[in-house]
Amino acid sequence: METNPAVRSCEVLVSGAYFADLVFHGLARPVQPGTEVFADGFGLVPGGAYSLAMALHRLGRRVLWSADFGSDPFSAHVLACARQEGLAEGAFRHHPFPVRSLTVALASADDRAMVSFQDPVDAQPLAPLLGRLRPRVLVLPQLRWDEDTVVGLREARQLGTLVVMDCHDTPATLDDPAVREALALVDVFTPNDAEVLRLTGADGLSGLSGLDGAIAALAALVPTLVVTRGAQGAVAVRDGERHDAPSVRSAAAIDPTAAGDCFNAGLVHGLLNGWSLPDCLAAATLCGAAATTAPGSSAALDAAELAHRLDRHLDRPLDHHPHRPLDQDQHRPSRATTNVG
């Protein structure tokens, strides 16, 4: 079944919780129990799925973000930031009780440690939301395999909606059949290297060969696998073909907290534009690197700035395939026609 793009309410639906991130950055050394470390800076910034939705919005995409907000000050802060950015509110839900989601991030230039808390709240059922909004792309910032998500992923397949899912440090392995079932319904999966090792059970292996084997095993389950590797760049595997992209370093890096979300925004932007997978990786790495130069996602690129940086980074025209953005039929013969062009 192919969904007529004319009836789609948005290009991208992001489904995930907000977080209010309390970011301490510029730490001289890691924090150890029983010690105190002073940071060079501090910020209270919106995070969680906000970062994805905002970064895609800045790139010029029509985004709806499915999120829950409550009567607490953290909800109010993130909601105010979303409104200041001009995010559409058509998929927001408001509750008369606290819906607190917050993270304390201890950030150095290269990595961060986090402690989080979240009030429980039932998320909006995914399948009816997809049926109403009919997005071209569904982005899930966390590996999910609950029954509601699997039903929603099946609905996305029927609608011809491309599904992009991150892992987000979720404790799971491929030994769980439910995890495999969910991943079988995902089009683009974007874990980091540590998550790939844990998912495949290869985290006890050392060296590059262990990671390469884990990447190959996971790439056999999803049509497109994109693995972020920090300072080692990123890897994408599609149709058995592997593409490696170097990292883009920023001398002004202070906080990597939202780098992964902004990386995914750049990737989705490229897929919607019909760029080749290597060029999508280039856009993603540039977006991720830019995000590290300020707390949270506040330094996310807009479309014009990304285009400018791509011109300098690639030193050649973009490899553009406007009529074949990411054709999933070649990977899954039973899949409904996907139209993201």
Backbone as numpy.savetxt, mean C-alpha at the origin, in Angstrom:
# Nx Ny Nz CAx CAy CAz Cx Cy Cz
-17.13 -10.87 -16.80 -17.97 -9.68 -16.80 -17.10 -8.45 -16.80
-17.31 -7.53 -17.68 -16.56 -6.29 -17.73 -17.45 -5.15 -17.28
-16.95 -4.38 -16.34 -17.71 -3.25 -15.83 -17.44 -2.02 -16.66
-18.49 -1.37 -17.12 -18.36 -0.15 -17.91 -17.71 0.93 -17.04
-16.53 1.47 -17.45 -15.88 2.50 -16.63 -16.77 3.71 -16.39
-17.74 3.95 -17.26 -18.60 5.13 -17.12 -19.45 5.07 -15.86
-19.72 3.83 -15.33 -20.58 3.72 -14.16 -19.76 3.60 -12.87
-18.45 3.67 -12.94 -17.61 3.56 -11.75 -17.63 4.87 -10.98
-17.83 4.78 -9.66 -17.90 5.98 -8.83 -16.52 6.54 -8.51
-15.49 5.71 -8.61 -14.14 6.17 -8.29 -13.13 5.30 -9.04
-11.92 5.80 -9.14 -10.85 5.00 -9.72 -10.32 3.99 -8.71
-10.10 4.46 -7.48 -9.47 3.63 -6.47 -10.29 3.66 -5.18
-10.54 2.48 -4.64 -11.12 2.36 -3.30 -10.04 1.85 -2.38
-9.72 2.61 -1.34 -8.79 2.19 -0.29 -9.63 1.78 0.91
-9.43 0.58 1.40 -10.21 0.07 2.53 -9.26 -0.27 3.67
-9.29 0.57 4.71 -8.41 0.31 5.85 -8.54 1.40 6.89
-8.13 1.10 8.09 -8.30 2.00 9.23 -7.33 3.17 9.16
-7.76 4.29 9.73 -6.85 5.42 9.95 -5.96 5.10 11.14
-4.83 5.77 11.22 -4.03 5.81 12.44 -3.55 7.24 12.65
-3.46 7.64 13.89 -2.78 8.87 14.24 -1.38 8.47 14.69
-0.37 8.94 13.97 1.01 8.53 14.22 1.74 9.60 15.03
2.23 9.22 16.19 3.10 10.09 16.99 4.53 9.69 16.66
5.19 10.48 15.82 6.48 10.12 15.24 7.60 10.87 15.95
8.50 10.12 16.57 9.74 10.67 17.10 10.84 10.33 16.10
11.45 11.34 15.47 12.43 11.06 14.42 13.78 11.68 14.77
14.81 11.19 14.08 16.17 11.66 14.34 16.76 11.06 15.60
16.48 9.78 15.85 17.03 9.11 17.03 18.50 8.78 16.80
19.33 9.11 17.75 20.77 8.86 17.61 21.09 7.37 17.73
20.26 6.62 18.44 20.49 5.19 18.62 19.16 4.52 18.93
19.05 3.21 18.76 17.81 2.52 19.10 17.49 2.64 20.59
16.21 2.64 20.90 15.78 2.73 22.29 15.81 1.33 22.91
16.48 1.22 24.02 16.59 -0.04 24.74 15.83 0.06 26.06
15.30 -1.06 26.57 14.62 -1.02 27.87 15.52 -0.44 28.96
14.95 0.45 29.76 15.70 1.07 30.84 16.53 2.26 30.43
16.42 2.70 29.16 17.19 3.86 28.69 16.25 4.92 28.15
16.78 6.12 28.02 16.03 7.23 27.45 16.85 7.82 26.30
16.18 8.07 25.17 16.83 8.66 24.01 16.03 9.87 23.59
16.71 10.98 23.37 16.03 12.18 22.90 16.01 12.20 21.38
14.87 12.57 20.80 14.72 12.68 19.35 15.04 14.09 18.89
15.42 14.21 17.62 15.65 15.54 17.04 14.35 16.26 16.72
13.27 15.48 16.51 12.00 16.09 16.15 10.83 15.19 16.50
9.64 15.78 16.46 8.42 15.06 16.82 7.28 15.61 15.98
6.37 14.74 15.61 5.19 15.19 14.89 4.01 14.29 15.15
2.82 14.86 15.19 1.57 14.11 15.21 0.99 14.20 13.81
1.02 13.09 13.09 0.62 13.10 11.68 -0.39 11.98 11.42
-1.27 12.16 10.45 -2.21 11.09 10.09 -1.48 9.96 9.39
-1.90 8.73 9.67 -1.25 7.57 9.06 -2.25 6.47 8.79
-1.74 5.23 8.75 -2.59 4.11 8.37 -3.00 4.24 6.92
-4.23 3.85 6.62 -4.72 3.90 5.24 -4.87 5.32 4.73
-4.88 6.30 5.63 -4.89 7.71 5.20 -3.74 7.97 4.24
-2.55 7.45 4.56 -1.37 7.74 3.75 -1.57 7.28 2.31
-2.12 6.10 2.13 -2.39 5.59 0.78 -3.40 6.47 0.06
-4.52 6.76 0.72 -5.58 7.53 0.09 -5.11 8.93 -0.27
-4.39 9.57 0.65 -3.91 10.92 0.40 -2.88 10.95 -0.71
-1.94 10.00 -0.69 -0.90 9.97 -1.72 -1.49 9.75 -3.11
-2.47 8.88 -3.22 -3.14 8.66 -4.50 -3.92 9.90 -4.94
-4.55 10.57 -3.97 -5.27 11.80 -4.28 -4.32 12.87 -4.81
-3.16 13.01 -4.18 -2.18 13.99 -4.66 -1.70 13.66 -6.07
-1.68 12.39 -6.41 -1.26 11.99 -7.75 -2.37 12.18 -8.78
-3.50 12.74 -8.35 -4.57 13.07 -9.28 -5.61 12.00 -9.46
-5.59 10.99 -8.61 -6.54 9.88 -8.74 -7.83 10.19 -7.98
-8.94 9.71 -8.53 -10.23 9.82 -7.85 -10.33 8.67 -6.85
-10.19 9.03 -5.58 -10.06 8.04 -4.52 -11.22 8.15 -3.55
-11.72 7.01 -3.13 -12.60 6.94 -1.97 -11.93 6.05 -0.94
-12.00 6.48 0.29 -11.36 5.76 1.39 -12.43 5.29 2.36
-12.52 3.97 2.54 -13.45 3.38 3.49 -12.80 3.33 4.86
-13.29 4.16 5.77 -12.68 4.26 7.10 -13.74 4.64 8.12
-13.46 4.32 9.39 -14.36 4.62 10.50 -13.74 5.66 11.41
-14.56 6.63 11.83 -14.13 7.69 12.73 -15.09 7.76 13.92
-14.54 8.11 15.08 -15.35 8.17 16.28 -15.36 9.55 16.91
-15.70 9.59 18.20 -15.84 10.85 18.93 -14.54 11.28 19.62
-13.46 10.55 19.38 -12.20 10.79 20.06 -11.35 11.84 19.33
-10.37 12.43 19.99 -9.54 13.48 19.36 -8.66 12.95 18.23
-8.29 11.67 18.26 -7.46 11.13 17.18 -8.26 11.04 15.88
-9.50 10.57 15.99 -10.39 10.57 14.83 -10.56 11.98 14.28
-10.79 12.93 15.18 -11.02 14.31 14.76 -9.80 14.87 14.04
-8.61 14.54 14.52 -7.38 15.06 13.91 -7.21 14.53 12.49
-7.35 13.22 12.33 -7.15 12.63 11.00 -8.25 13.07 10.05
-9.47 13.15 10.53 -10.58 13.61 9.69 -10.33 15.04 9.22
-9.84 15.89 10.10 -9.54 17.27 9.71 -8.44 17.32 8.65
-7.44 16.46 8.80 -6.36 16.42 7.80 -6.89 15.92 6.46
-7.77 14.91 6.49 -8.35 14.40 5.25 -9.14 15.48 4.53
-9.90 16.25 5.29 -10.69 17.33 4.69 -9.79 18.44 4.15
-8.70 18.72 4.85 -7.78 19.74 4.37 -7.14 19.32 3.05
-6.89 18.03 2.89 -6.32 17.52 1.63 -7.35 17.44 0.52
-8.63 17.53 0.87 -9.69 17.45 -0.13 -10.13 16.05 -0.46
-9.90 15.09 0.44 -10.33 13.72 0.19 -11.85 13.63 0.21
-12.40 12.87 -0.74 -13.85 12.65 -0.77 -14.26 11.82 0.44
-15.46 12.09 0.96 -15.91 11.46 2.20 -17.03 10.43 1.97
-17.23 10.01 0.74 -18.36 9.15 0.41 -18.32 7.77 1.02
-17.15 7.33 1.52 -17.07 6.00 2.13 -16.69 6.08 3.61
-16.77 7.27 4.21 -16.50 7.42 5.64 -17.72 6.99 6.45
-17.48 6.44 7.64 -18.53 6.19 8.61 -18.16 6.90 9.91
-19.16 7.51 10.54 -18.94 8.26 11.77 -19.73 7.61 12.91
-19.07 7.42 14.05 -19.67 6.74 15.20 -19.72 7.67 16.41
-20.74 7.51 17.26 -20.87 8.38 18.44 -20.06 7.88 19.64
-19.04 7.09 19.41 -18.18 6.56 20.46 -16.73 6.60 19.97
-15.77 6.45 20.87 -14.37 6.54 20.45 -13.98 5.41 19.48
-13.26 5.77 18.45 -12.63 4.79 17.55 -11.16 5.21 17.45
-10.43 4.88 18.50 -9.04 5.34 18.60 -8.11 4.38 17.87
-7.29 4.92 17.00 -6.25 4.16 16.32 -4.99 5.02 16.35
-4.00 4.59 17.10 -2.79 5.41 17.19 -1.55 4.54 17.25
-0.45 5.13 16.76 0.84 4.46 16.72 1.90 5.43 17.22
2.79 4.94 18.06 4.00 5.67 18.42 5.13 5.09 17.58
5.74 5.92 16.74 6.81 5.48 15.85 8.12 6.09 16.29
9.12 5.25 16.46 10.47 5.69 16.80 11.32 5.51 15.56
11.61 6.61 14.87 12.14 6.55 13.51 13.57 7.04 13.43
14.41 6.23 12.75 15.71 6.70 12.28 15.59 6.92 10.79
16.66 7.28 10.13 16.58 7.55 8.70 16.26 6.30 7.91
16.65 5.12 8.39 16.53 3.89 7.62 15.40 2.97 8.07
14.98 3.08 9.32 13.98 2.13 9.81 13.25 2.75 10.98
12.27 2.00 11.48 11.51 2.50 12.62 10.95 1.33 13.41
10.66 1.60 14.68 9.95 0.66 15.53 8.64 1.32 15.94
7.60 0.50 16.11 6.28 1.08 16.35 5.54 0.30 17.44
4.75 1.04 18.19 3.81 0.46 19.15 2.44 1.05 18.82
1.43 0.18 18.69 0.12 0.65 18.23 -0.99 0.20 19.16
-2.10 0.93 19.10 -3.32 0.57 19.82 -4.51 0.89 18.91
-5.54 0.05 18.99 -6.72 0.28 18.16 -7.97 -0.19 18.89
-8.98 0.69 18.95 -10.28 0.26 19.45 -10.95 -0.65 18.43
-11.57 -1.73 18.88 -12.23 -2.63 17.93 -13.48 -1.99 17.33
-13.63 -2.13 16.03 -14.84 -1.68 15.33 -14.98 -2.53 14.08
-16.19 -2.99 13.82 -16.42 -3.81 12.63 -16.30 -2.95 11.38
-15.46 -3.38 10.46 -15.28 -2.64 9.21 -16.52 -2.75 8.33
-16.65 -1.82 7.40 -17.76 -1.90 6.45 -17.62 -3.18 5.62
-18.72 -3.92 5.41 -18.64 -5.10 4.54 -18.12 -4.71 3.16
-17.14 -5.45 2.67 -16.42 -5.05 1.46 -17.24 -5.26 0.19
-17.93 -6.39 0.08 -18.63 -6.71 -1.16 -19.71 -5.68 -1.51
-20.61 -5.28 -0.58 -21.60 -4.26 -0.93 -20.96 -2.92 -1.30
-19.86 -2.59 -0.64 -19.15 -1.35 -0.95 -18.61 -1.38 -2.38
-18.03 -2.51 -2.75 -17.52 -2.65 -4.12 -18.65 -2.59 -5.12
-19.77 -3.25 -4.82 -20.90 -3.24 -5.73 -21.47 -1.85 -5.94
-21.43 -1.02 -4.90 -21.96 0.34 -5.00 -21.00 1.28 -5.71
-19.70 1.16 -5.42 -18.72 2.12 -5.92 -18.06 1.69 -7.24
-17.95 0.40 -7.46 -17.36 -0.17 -8.69 -16.02 0.49 -9.05
-15.03 0.41 -8.16 -13.74 1.03 -8.44 -12.96 0.25 -9.49
-12.04 0.93 -10.13 -11.13 0.26 -11.06 -10.09 -0.54 -10.29
-9.68 -0.02 -9.13 -8.68 -0.69 -8.30 -9.14 -0.69 -6.85
-8.99 -1.81 -6.17 -9.20 -1.92 -4.73 -7.83 -2.09 -4.09
-7.52 -1.23 -3.12 -6.25 -1.33 -2.40 -6.53 -1.68 -0.95
-5.95 -2.78 -0.50 -6.05 -3.22 0.89 -4.67 -3.11 1.51
-4.48 -2.24 2.48 -3.14 -2.01 3.03 -2.64 -3.08 3.98
-3.43 -4.14 4.18 -3.03 -5.18 5.11 -3.50 -6.53 4.59
-2.68 -7.56 4.77 -3.08 -8.92 4.42 -4.28 -9.33 5.25
-5.38 -9.66 4.57 -6.62 -10.05 5.24 -7.15 -11.32 4.59
-7.65 -12.23 5.40 -8.18 -13.48 4.87 -9.47 -13.90 5.60
-10.09 -12.96 6.31 -11.37 -13.26 6.96 -12.45 -13.47 5.91
-13.57 -14.02 6.35 -14.64 -14.40 5.40 -15.17 -13.20 4.63
-15.37 -12.06 5.30 -15.89 -10.88 4.62 -14.94 -10.41 3.53
-13.63 -10.46 3.82 -12.66 -10.03 2.81 -12.67 -10.97 1.61
-12.72 -12.27 1.86 -12.72 -13.23 0.75 -13.96 -13.05 -0.11
-15.11 -12.81 0.52 -16.32 -12.53 -0.26 -16.14 -11.26 -1.09
-15.53 -10.24 -0.48 -15.27 -9.01 -1.20 -14.31 -9.20 -2.36
-13.28 -10.01 -2.17 -12.32 -10.27 -3.24 -12.99 -11.00 -4.41
-13.92 -11.88 -4.09 -14.66 -12.56 -5.17 -15.56 -11.57 -5.92
-16.14 -10.62 -5.18 -16.94 -9.59 -5.82 -16.07 -8.71 -6.73
-14.87 -8.39 -6.26 -13.95 -7.61 -7.09 -13.64 -8.33 -8.39
-13.47 -9.63 -8.31 -13.20 -10.41 -9.53 -14.38 -10.32 -10.50
-15.58 -10.42 -9.99 -16.76 -10.35 -10.84 -16.89 -8.97 -11.49
-16.49 -7.94 -10.77 -16.61 -6.58 -11.28 -15.46 -6.19 -12.21
-14.42 -7.02 -12.28 -13.26 -6.65 -13.06 -12.41 -5.60 -12.37
-12.43 -5.58 -11.04 -11.65 -4.63 -10.25 -10.29 -5.24 -9.91
-9.24 -4.51 -10.20 -7.89 -4.95 -9.87 -7.69 -4.86 -8.36
-7.15 -5.92 -7.74 -6.94 -5.96 -6.30 -5.45 -5.87 -5.99
-5.08 -4.85 -5.22 -3.71 -4.67 -4.75 -3.72 -4.80 -3.23
-2.91 -5.71 -2.71 -2.90 -5.95 -1.26 -1.48 -5.89 -0.74
-1.30 -5.19 0.39 -0.02 -5.17 1.11 -0.08 -6.23 2.21
1.02 -6.42 2.92 1.07 -7.40 4.00 1.00 -6.72 5.36
1.79 -5.67 5.56 1.75 -4.83 6.76 2.04 -5.62 8.03
3.11 -6.43 7.97 3.61 -7.12 9.16 2.55 -8.01 9.82
1.64 -8.54 9.02 0.59 -9.41 9.55 1.15 -10.80 9.86
0.93 -11.33 11.06 1.46 -12.66 11.40 0.66 -13.75 10.71
1.19 -14.27 9.63 0.51 -15.31 8.86 1.55 -16.07 8.07
1.20 -17.31 7.69 2.07 -18.10 6.82 1.22 -18.79 5.77
1.87 -19.25 4.73 1.17 -19.96 3.67 0.72 -21.35 4.09
1.09 -21.77 5.29 0.59 -23.05 5.81 -0.90 -22.99 6.10
-1.43 -21.78 6.24 -2.85 -21.59 6.51 -3.61 -21.59 5.18
-4.49 -22.57 4.93 -5.21 -22.60 3.65 -6.03 -21.35 3.39
-6.53 -20.70 4.45 -7.33 -19.49 4.26 -6.47 -18.35 3.71
-5.21 -18.28 4.14 -4.31 -17.27 3.59 -4.07 -17.52 2.12
-3.85 -18.76 1.75 -3.65 -19.10 0.34 -4.90 -18.78 -0.49
-6.07 -19.04 0.08 -7.31 -18.76 -0.64 -7.45 -17.27 -0.91
-7.12 -16.45 0.08 -7.22 -15.00 -0.11 -6.21 -14.52 -1.14
-4.97 -14.98 -1.04 -3.94 -14.54 -2.00 -4.26 -14.98 -3.42
-4.97 -16.08 -3.57 -5.35 -16.54 -4.91 -6.32 -15.58 -5.59
-6.94 -14.70 -4.82 -7.89 -13.73 -5.36 -7.29 -12.32 -5.48
-5.99 -12.20 -5.20 -5.29 -10.93 -5.26 -4.52 -10.85 -6.58
-4.50 -9.67 -7.19 -3.79 -9.46 -8.46 -2.36 -8.99 -8.25
-2.16 -8.07 -7.30 -0.84 -7.52 -7.03 -0.62 -7.57 -5.52
0.42 -8.26 -5.09 0.72 -8.40 -3.67 2.05 -7.71 -3.40
2.11 -6.86 -2.34 3.27 -5.99 -2.13 3.89 -6.12 -0.74
4.36 -7.28 -0.34 5.01 -7.41 0.97 6.45 -6.87 0.92
7.07 -6.73 2.09 8.50 -6.44 2.11 9.28 -7.76 2.23
10.59 -7.67 2.19 11.40 -8.89 2.15 11.25 -9.73 3.41
11.18 -9.09 4.58 11.01 -9.86 5.81 9.66 -10.57 5.84
8.64 -9.93 5.33 7.30 -10.54 5.29 7.26 -11.71 4.32
7.98 -11.61 3.21 8.06 -12.73 2.26 8.69 -13.94 2.93
9.77 -13.72 3.65 10.45 -14.83 4.33 9.54 -15.47 5.36
8.82 -14.65 6.13 7.95 -15.19 7.17 6.75 -15.92 6.56
6.15 -15.34 5.53 4.99 -15.98 4.90 5.32 -17.36 4.36
6.48 -17.48 3.76 6.85 -18.74 3.12 7.54 -19.71 4.07
7.81 -19.26 5.30 8.51 -20.11 6.25 9.99 -20.18 6.00
10.52 -19.25 5.20 11.94 -19.25 4.86 12.74 -18.31 5.73
12.12 -17.76 6.81 12.83 -16.77 7.62 13.95 -17.38 8.44
14.02 -18.71 8.46 15.16 -19.34 9.12 16.35 -19.48 8.21
16.17 -19.20 6.92 17.27 -19.29 5.97 18.05 -17.99 5.96
19.32 -18.06 5.66 20.15 -16.86 5.61 20.63 -16.63 4.20
20.86 -15.36 3.89 21.45 -15.03 2.59 20.44 -14.80 1.51
20.96 -14.36 0.36 20.11 -13.99 -0.76 19.38 -15.18 -1.35
19.99 -16.36 -1.34 19.35 -17.52 -1.94 18.05 -17.85 -1.22
18.02 -17.65 0.11 16.79 -17.89 0.83 15.69 -16.95 0.42
16.02 -15.67 0.26 15.03 -14.70 -0.17 14.58 -14.96 -1.59
15.52 -15.28 -2.47 15.16 -15.55 -3.86 14.21 -16.75 -3.96
14.47 -17.78 -3.16 13.57 -18.94 -3.17 12.20 -18.59 -2.64
12.17 -17.76 -1.61 10.89 -17.34 -1.04 10.10 -16.49 -2.02
10.79 -15.60 -2.72 10.14 -14.77 -3.73 9.55 -15.64 -4.84
10.31 -16.62 -5.27 9.82 -17.51 -6.33 8.60 -18.30 -5.88
8.62 -18.77 -4.62 7.48 -19.54 -4.11 6.23 -18.68 -4.04
6.37 -17.44 -3.56 5.21 -16.56 -3.43 4.73 -16.07 -4.78
5.66 -15.85 -5.72 5.28 -15.39 -7.06 4.47 -16.43 -7.81
4.59 -17.69 -7.40 3.79 -18.74 -8.04 2.33 -18.68 -7.63
2.00 -17.90 -6.58 0.64 -17.86 -6.06 -0.14 -16.64 -6.52
0.57 -15.57 -6.91 -0.11 -14.32 -7.28 0.38 -13.88 -8.66
-0.48 -13.27 -9.48 -0.07 -12.86 -10.83 1.09 -11.88 -10.82
1.07 -10.91 -9.90 2.15 -9.93 -9.82 2.58 -9.79 -8.37
3.85 -10.04 -8.11 4.43 -9.90 -6.78 5.42 -8.75 -6.81
5.28 -7.82 -5.88 6.20 -6.69 -5.76 6.73 -6.70 -4.33
8.04 -6.82 -4.19 8.68 -6.95 -2.88 9.57 -5.74 -2.64
9.30 -5.00 -1.58 10.16 -3.89 -1.21 11.29 -4.40 -0.32
12.52 -3.83 -0.56 13.70 -4.35 0.12 14.51 -3.24 0.78
13.86 -2.12 1.11 14.56 -1.05 1.80 15.70 -0.50 0.95
16.90 -0.47 1.52 18.06 0.09 0.82 18.46 -0.74 -0.40
17.94 -1.97 -0.50 18.24 -2.81 -1.67 17.25 -2.62 -2.81
16.31 -1.70 -2.65 15.38 -1.41 -3.74 14.12 -2.25 -3.69
13.68 -2.70 -4.84 12.44 -3.47 -4.94 12.57 -4.49 -6.07
11.74 -5.53 -5.96 11.71 -6.61 -6.94 10.27 -6.83 -7.36
10.03 -7.01 -8.64 8.70 -7.38 -9.13 8.81 -8.62 -9.99
7.86 -9.53 -9.82 7.82 -10.75 -10.63 6.44 -10.87 -11.23
6.40 -11.02 -12.54 5.13 -11.20 -13.24 5.34 -12.14 -14.41
4.49 -13.15 -14.48 4.56 -14.10 -15.59 5.93 -14.76 -15.66
6.54 -15.00 -14.50 7.84 -15.64 -14.45 9.01 -14.73 -14.76
8.76 -13.47 -15.07 9.82 -12.53 -15.40 10.07 -11.61 -14.21
11.32 -11.51 -13.82 11.70 -10.73 -12.65 12.31 -9.39 -13.07
11.93 -8.34 -12.35 12.48 -7.00 -12.57 13.01 -6.48 -11.24
14.23 -6.00 -11.24 14.84 -5.43 -10.04 15.01 -3.93 -10.21
14.63 -3.17 -9.21 14.77 -1.72 -9.24 15.64 -1.27 -8.08
16.65 -0.43 -8.34 17.49 0.05 -7.23 16.71 1.01 -6.35
17.18 1.16 -5.13 16.55 2.12 -4.24 16.89 3.54 -4.67
16.06 4.48 -4.26 16.32 5.90 -4.49 16.57 6.51 -3.12
17.79 6.91 -2.88 18.16 7.42 -1.57 17.94 8.93 -1.51
17.53 9.38 -0.36 17.37 10.81 -0.14 18.28 11.23 1.01
19.13 12.22 0.74 20.04 12.70 1.78 19.29 13.33 2.94
18.05 13.75 2.68 17.27 14.43 3.71 16.29 13.50 4.43
16.48 12.18 4.33 15.54 11.23 4.92 15.53 11.36 6.44
14.32 11.46 7.00 14.18 11.54 8.45 13.19 10.54 9.01
12.22 10.08 8.21 11.16 9.22 8.74 10.63 8.30 7.64
10.89 6.99 7.74 10.41 6.06 6.71 9.02 5.48 6.99
8.30 6.03 7.97 7.04 5.42 8.41 6.05 5.22 7.27
5.88 6.21 6.39 4.88 6.13 5.32 5.49 5.77 3.97
6.76 5.38 3.94 7.42 5.10 2.67 6.73 3.97 1.91
6.33 2.91 2.63 5.69 1.78 1.96 4.35 2.14 1.36
3.55 2.93 2.09 2.25 3.35 1.57 2.41 4.23 0.34
3.36 5.16 0.38 3.57 6.03 -0.77 4.17 5.26 -1.94
5.00 4.26 -1.65 5.48 3.35 -2.69 4.30 2.70 -3.41
3.35 2.18 -2.63 2.18 1.53 -3.23 1.33 2.50 -4.03
1.24 3.75 -3.56 0.48 4.75 -4.32 1.12 4.99 -5.68
2.45 5.11 -5.71 3.13 5.29 -6.99 2.96 4.09 -7.90
2.98 2.89 -7.32 2.77 1.67 -8.10 1.39 1.66 -8.73
0.36 1.93 -7.94 -1.02 1.93 -8.45 -1.20 3.02 -9.51
-0.60 4.18 -9.29 -0.66 5.26 -10.27 -0.09 4.80 -11.61
1.03 4.11 -11.57 1.63 3.60 -12.80 0.77 2.55 -13.48
0.19 1.65 -12.68 -0.68 0.61 -13.26 -1.89 1.23 -13.94
-2.49 2.23 -13.30 -3.64 2.89 -13.90 -3.27 3.63 -15.18
-2.03 4.10 -15.25 -1.57 4.78 -16.46 -1.16 3.82 -17.57
-1.12 2.53 -17.25 -0.74 1.55 -18.26 0.75 1.49 -18.50
1.56 1.90 -17.50 3.01 1.83 -17.67 3.49 0.40 -17.54
4.66 0.13 -18.11 5.29 -1.18 -17.95 5.62 -1.42 -16.48
5.80 -2.67 -16.11 6.07 -2.99 -14.71 7.38 -2.35 -14.23
8.47 -2.34 -15.00 9.67 -1.63 -14.54 9.43 -0.14 -14.31
8.63 0.50 -15.16 8.35 1.92 -14.96 7.43 2.15 -13.76
6.51 1.22 -13.52 5.70 1.30 -12.30 6.58 1.22 -11.06
7.59 0.33 -11.11 8.54 0.22 -9.99 9.31 1.51 -9.80
9.72 2.13 -10.90 10.46 3.39 -10.81 9.61 4.46 -10.14
8.34 4.58 -10.55 7.44 5.55 -9.93 7.26 5.25 -8.46
7.12 3.98 -8.12 6.90 3.58 -6.73 8.10 3.93 -5.86
9.31 3.63 -6.34 10.50 3.91 -5.53 10.70 5.41 -5.34
10.39 6.21 -6.36 10.50 7.65 -6.22 9.49 8.19 -5.20
8.27 7.70 -5.25 7.25 8.13 -4.29 7.62 7.72 -2.87
8.11 6.49 -2.73 8.51 6.02 -1.40 9.66 6.83 -0.83
10.66 7.13 -1.66 11.81 7.90 -1.19 11.41 9.31 -0.78
10.53 9.94 -1.56 10.11 11.30 -1.23 9.41 11.35 0.12
8.66 10.30 0.45 7.90 10.29 1.69 8.80 10.28 2.92
10.05 9.84 2.77 10.94 9.75 3.94 11.50 11.10 4.37
11.26 12.15 3.59 11.89 13.44 3.86 11.10 14.31 4.84
9.99 13.83 5.34 9.17 14.56 6.32 8.39 13.54 7.13
7.88 13.93 8.30 7.12 12.97 9.12 5.88 12.46 8.38
5.61 11.17 8.54 4.43 10.56 7.92 4.47 10.67 6.41
3.29 10.94 5.83 3.17 11.04 4.37 3.08 12.48 3.91
3.46 13.43 4.77 3.27 14.84 4.44 4.05 15.29 3.22
5.13 14.56 2.86 5.93 14.92 1.69 5.56 14.11 0.46
4.40 13.47 0.46 3.96 12.68 -0.71 3.96 13.56 -1.97
4.40 12.98 -3.08 4.51 13.73 -4.33 3.16 13.96 -4.98
3.06 15.05 -5.73 1.91 15.22 -6.61 2.30 14.72 -8.01
1.34 14.69 -8.91 1.58 14.09 -10.23 2.65 14.83 -11.01
2.66 16.16 -10.94 3.63 16.94 -11.70 5.05 16.69 -11.20
5.22 16.65 -9.88 6.54 16.42 -9.33 7.02 15.00 -9.63
6.12 14.01 -9.57 6.51 12.65 -9.92 6.95 12.59 -11.38
6.20 13.23 -12.28 6.56 13.23 -13.70 7.94 13.85 -13.91
8.21 14.93 -13.19 9.52 15.59 -13.30 10.63 14.67 -12.83
10.43 13.99 -11.70 11.46 13.10 -11.17 11.63 11.87 -12.04
10.56 11.37 -12.62 10.67 10.23 -13.53 11.49 10.59 -14.76
11.28 11.78 -15.29 12.06 12.21 -16.46 13.55 12.19 -16.16
13.91 12.67 -14.96 15.33 12.69 -14.60 15.85 11.29 -14.26
14.99 10.48 -13.62 15.41 9.17 -13.16 15.58 8.18 -14.31
14.65 8.19 -15.26 14.66 7.21 -16.35 15.53 7.66 -17.52
15.57 8.96 -17.77 16.32 9.52 -18.90 15.88 8.89 -20.22
14.60 8.60 -20.32 14.00 8.05 -21.54 12.50 8.18 -21.41
11.74 8.05 -22.52 10.28 8.10 -22.40 9.75 6.91 -21.60
8.64 7.11 -20.93 7.97 6.02 -20.22 7.52 4.96 -21.21
7.63 3.69 -20.77 7.15 2.56 -21.57 5.66 2.44 -21.30
4.84 2.93 -22.22 3.41 3.11 -21.99 2.61 2.17 -22.88
1.72 1.40 -22.25 0.85 0.49 -22.97 -0.60 0.83 -22.64
-1.17 1.87 -23.24 -2.49 2.36 -22.81 -3.61 1.36 -22.99
-3.46 0.38 -23.86 -4.56 -0.56 -24.09 -4.34 -1.88 -23.36
-3.28 -1.98 -22.60 -3.00 -3.21 -21.87 -2.37 -2.87 -20.53
-3.13 -2.24 -19.62 -2.57 -1.77 -18.36 -2.03 -2.88 -17.49
-2.77 -3.91 -17.26 -2.30 -5.06 -16.50 -3.32 -6.16 -16.72
-3.26 -6.80 -17.85 -4.27 -7.75 -18.29 -4.16 -9.03 -17.49
-5.12 -9.25 -16.59 -5.07 -10.43 -15.75 -5.53 -11.70 -16.46
-6.21 -11.56 -17.59 -6.72 -12.76 -18.25 -5.60 -13.71 -18.64
-4.43 -13.17 -18.95 -3.33 -14.03 -19.34 -2.83 -14.86 -18.17
-3.12 -14.43 -16.94 -2.69 -15.16 -15.76 -3.78 -16.10 -15.26
-5.02 -15.70 -15.37 -6.13 -16.50 -14.86 -7.17 -16.63 -15.96
-7.19 -17.72 -16.70 -8.14 -17.86 -17.80 -9.59 -17.73 -17.37
-9.89 -18.07 -16.10 -11.29 -18.00 -15.67 -11.68 -16.64 -15.17
-10.71 -15.72 -15.09 -11.02 -14.41 -14.52 -11.83 -13.56 -15.48
-12.75 -12.76 -14.90 -13.49 -11.81 -15.70 -12.55 -10.78 -16.27
-12.92 -10.18 -17.39 -12.09 -9.18 -18.03 -11.85 -8.01 -17.10
-10.61 -7.64 -16.91 -10.26 -6.52 -16.05 -9.99 -5.31 -16.92
-10.61 -4.21 -16.58 -10.43 -2.98 -17.35 -9.98 -1.88 -16.42
-8.67 -1.61 -16.42 -8.17 -0.49 -15.63 -7.66 0.59 -16.55
-7.98 0.50 -17.80 -7.51 1.51 -18.76 -8.57 2.56 -18.99
